């Protein structure tokens, strides 16, 4: 097939001329495509610099997209969804883990923008999204790392912010600090970021050192306080791990821990069958305690005046009293389930504890699984007495951990339950 134009004197049937013309046409088309790309990019950049929405399908949770009289789109805060965003940022800033945040949101029936259940990745995206402080981000490398190789462009948007810049900065610092220490420590140190410093209360992280031990002339790994100004002594990793693993196994093997697991399952079963029963107040109490500590810290450093501090602390204390009274009433409530269900739980708990002990104590087995389980079940651990190895643990147990340890074959039996709680040993 040939292209012939009598008016323009074009005839591609001529082999030499035809090859030249096809090449020229191709170059012209390619040039036009590049011009379209440039114009599109410039147009997008112009809208971004003006703080305008680009349209498209994606709208961040917490906002709704509307159209003005000129046909321009803009963001407006969705009050109901904004409460979810504030809860996520405040809870994470005040010490709650992403896992706990996910569990709380899903249990209350909240959904993501795509109408799916929340995951930790959903929380991660929200915590890193500057739209919530009134910014527009262009060239986001997290969305497409291959295409967006340049640094992202961040400008003030025309929409209102949902959270304050102070809260945003606090969350970003926490994310960066966690990312650095987590990447460096996850596979080398069992209890990194889990041990609480006995002097200042900061977390301790695993660290290699060039120091030679005076007694055995060996170089050892140590857990050191993250607070560089703290004078607390570093803890040798090998000795610390042995002591904490031994203490952890004793807890797991105790009758009290068995009762704790059973009580958690029984309460969740009762709750699933009684809609008016609410037992999810532990996380709310922990969040308020963290918020109270934050207020005290701000007042101590002169970041908050006395009147505002007094008002804020009074509100938090009133809410804490209300929740504690509710917690006491629930503890006094007699919960009963049928004997068959209770018997089923007894057998499954024995399997769970047996498997958990094997995973934790088997240093020659699946090291990756051992580290993964330890990191998932331990919230924090603090030495009461380093010489004897006595330690205070906070162990987090939820449905995912239970099924991971007991085996996927049990998943169907616990389909309707969504249990989670923190076990604190007082020995």
NORMO-V893275 format. One record per backbone hydrogen bond with DSSP energy under -1.0 kcal/mol. CO is the residue of the C=O (numbers start at 1). NH is the residue of the N-H. If there is no record, write none. Layout:
# NORMO-V893275
co:CO nh:NH
co:CO nh:NH
This chain:
# NORMO-V893275
co:3 nh:12
co:5 nh:9
co:5 nh:10
co:10 nh:5
co:11 nh:14
co:14 nh:18
co:15 nh:19
co:16 nh:20
co:17 nh:21
co:18 nh:22
co:19 nh:23
co:20 nh:24
co:21 nh:25
co:22 nh:26
co:23 nh:27
co:24 nh:28
co:25 nh:29
co:26 nh:30
co:27 nh:31
co:28 nh:32
co:29 nh:33
co:30 nh:34
co:31 nh:35
co:32 nh:36
co:33 nh:37
co:34 nh:38
co:35 nh:39
co:36 nh:40
co:37 nh:41
co:38 nh:42
co:39 nh:43
co:40 nh:44
co:41 nh:45
co:42 nh:46
co:43 nh:47
co:44 nh:48
co:45 nh:49
co:46 nh:50
co:47 nh:52
co:48 nh:51
co:51 nh:158
co:60 nh:63
co:62 nh:78
co:64 nh:76
co:66 nh:74
co:68 nh:71
co:72 nh:68
co:74 nh:66
co:76 nh:64
co:78 nh:82
co:79 nh:83
co:81 nh:85
co:82 nh:86
co:83 nh:87
co:84 nh:88
co:85 nh:89
co:86 nh:90
co:87 nh:91
co:88 nh:92
co:89 nh:93
co:90 nh:94
co:91 nh:96
co:92 nh:95
co:97 nh:101
co:98 nh:102
co:99 nh:103
co:100 nh:104
co:101 nh:105
co:102 nh:106
co:103 nh:107
co:104 nh:108
co:105 nh:110
co:106 nh:109
co:112 nh:115
co:116 nh:112
co:119 nh:123
co:120 nh:124
co:121 nh:125
co:122 nh:126
co:123 nh:127
co:124 nh:128
co:126 nh:129
co:129 nh:132
co:130 nh:133
co:130 nh:135
co:131 nh:134
co:132 nh:162
co:132 nh:163
co:134 nh:157
co:136 nh:155
co:138 nh:153
co:140 nh:143
co:140 nh:144
co:144 nh:148
co:147 nh:149
co:153 nh:138
co:155 nh:136
co:164 nh:168
co:165 nh:169
co:166 nh:170
co:167 nh:171
co:168 nh:172
co:169 nh:173
co:170 nh:174
co:171 nh:175
co:172 nh:176
co:173 nh:177
co:174 nh:178
co:175 nh:179
co:176 nh:180
co:177 nh:181
co:178 nh:182
co:179 nh:183
co:180 nh:184
co:181 nh:185
co:182 nh:186
co:185 nh:189
co:191 nh:194
co:191 nh:195
co:194 nh:381
co:195 nh:204
co:197 nh:201
co:202 nh:197
co:203 nh:226
co:204 nh:193
co:205 nh:224
co:207 nh:222
co:213 nh:217
co:218 nh:213
co:221 nh:237
co:222 nh:207
co:223 nh:235
co:224 nh:205
co:227 nh:230
co:235 nh:223
co:236 nh:240
co:237 nh:241
co:238 nh:242
co:239 nh:243
co:240 nh:244
co:241 nh:245
co:242 nh:246
co:243 nh:247
co:244 nh:248
co:245 nh:249
co:246 nh:250
co:247 nh:251
co:248 nh:252
co:249 nh:253
co:251 nh:254
co:254 nh:258
co:255 nh:259
co:256 nh:260
co:257 nh:261
co:258 nh:262
co:259 nh:263
co:260 nh:264
co:261 nh:265
co:262 nh:266
co:263 nh:267
co:264 nh:268
co:265 nh:269
co:266 nh:270
co:267 nh:271
co:268 nh:272
co:269 nh:273
co:274 nh:277
co:279 nh:281
co:281 nh:285
co:282 nh:286
co:283 nh:287
co:284 nh:288
co:285 nh:289
co:286 nh:290
co:287 nh:291
co:288 nh:292
co:289 nh:293
co:290 nh:294
co:291 nh:295
co:292 nh:296
co:293 nh:297
co:294 nh:298
co:295 nh:299
co:296 nh:300
co:297 nh:301
co:298 nh:303
co:299 nh:302
co:305 nh:309
co:306 nh:310
co:307 nh:311
co:308 nh:312
co:309 nh:313
co:310 nh:314
co:311 nh:315
co:312 nh:316
co:313 nh:317
co:314 nh:318
co:315 nh:319
co:316 nh:320
co:317 nh:321
co:318 nh:322
co:319 nh:323
co:320 nh:324
co:321 nh:325
co:322 nh:326
co:323 nh:327
co:324 nh:328
co:325 nh:329
co:326 nh:330
co:327 nh:331
co:328 nh:332
co:338 nh:342
co:339 nh:343
co:340 nh:344
co:341 nh:345
co:342 nh:346
co:343 nh:347
co:344 nh:348
co:345 nh:349
co:346 nh:350
co:347 nh:351
co:348 nh:352
co:349 nh:353
co:350 nh:354
co:351 nh:355
co:352 nh:356
co:353 nh:357
co:354 nh:358
co:355 nh:359
co:356 nh:360
co:357 nh:361
co:358 nh:362
co:361 nh:363
co:365 nh:367
co:366 nh:370
co:367 nh:371
co:368 nh:372
co:369 nh:373
co:370 nh:374
co:371 nh:375
co:372 nh:376
co:373 nh:377
co:374 nh:378
co:377 nh:396
co:380 nh:394
co:381 nh:196
co:382 nh:392
co:385 nh:389
co:385 nh:390
co:390 nh:384
co:390 nh:385
co:392 nh:382
co:393 nh:425
co:394 nh:379
co:395 nh:423
co:397 nh:421
co:398 nh:402
co:399 nh:403
co:400 nh:404
co:401 nh:405
co:402 nh:406
co:403 nh:407
co:407 nh:410
co:408 nh:411
co:411 nh:414
co:412 nh:415
co:419 nh:399
co:421 nh:397
co:423 nh:395
